[in-house]
Amino acid sequence: MIPQIAEKLLTKYGQGSQTLFDPYCGTGTSLVEANIKDINAIGTDLNPLARLIAKAKTTELDIQVLNLYLKDFNDFAFQFRIKIKENNKSIVLPDFKNIDFWFNKTAQQKLSVIKSFIDNIQHHEIKQFFLIAFSETIRESSLTKKGEFKLVRMPEETREAFNPDCFGIFLSKLSRNKQGLVEFSKIKLNGATSMIKDFNSVNGIPNSEIDDESIDIVVTSPPYGDSRTTVAYGQYSRLSNQWMGIEDANQVDNNLMGGNKTTDKKIDQSPALNQTIEKIAKQDNKRAKEVLSFFVDYKNSIDNVSQKLKVNKHSCYVVGNRTVKGIQIPMHEITKDFYESNGFTHKETIIRNIPNKRMPLKNSPSNVRGRKSSTMKQEYIVVMQKTK
């Protein structure tokens, strides 16, 4: 979800709000926009790297203190650039599965040097700030094919010529993120705060975290399908997680929606979903069950989120309609159905063209050579109001 959408939704439906909730907060876009408008925010996400980024984006820092650490790193990096050129063998490299598959030795050395600096930062919030830049540097320094939403290795001829300037990339990310922090501090002239949680809204939202009917607005963009067959959220962050010693990415994907298979055959509250499942089942019954498993979890999450919103307040979901077996899944209609079963009234659905995205415009879902299908080109902003 881009910031402009969150901002417009908060302007239109969040007037007078005190607390926003994002049950799939990702890297915290809606939380930042809420804080700018003097709205406190609560976000939860199962991906630990996403939570780390969300925390960093919503944490204000003393820029003068940050500048001191940035200067220290510049001096530190200058010294080690020379040592790496001399093939210094004192640099300790990490040891995790497939590191040589995804990183050449020079990149491993440079990234290890950067990590050694970060590991010695005692200031928690500053360390968090450096880790965010490091996570992005890791991916850009890896042998992964760019512009993909899953881990794909570069072709051999590209790998042989690949020599990333890890220090330069890292310094560039730090500078860009610092500028974003400065701009955030200038705009956010209030005391609004964000809390980042790790509970799974599918399994329930504890009252110890959020009381029933305490939320003024929900603004979020949920997953569009299970991680195995759509965007592999955990896989996408795996390399960063491994370098930083964060939870295994495979476990992240297993815990996300659709990770557990359902024995249900339909969901009564959504005729649109059931008609779609029937069409998919005629072609592939296994895929139909996988799709249904995701929506069983999705409905449970919506049921739980619904309890937390105050009466007359709004829930805004930015969704996409993926295609399975050539059949488009009307997620905007399914979302509407699920919310209506919880006493909500449909206010509007806004259709927006997606001008650019990481997911390729076409993919090969059938794995048949030459047979391609278009991916999502539009997103739907579904706005529901709690009336009961």
Disulfide bonds with the S-S distance in Angstrom:
none
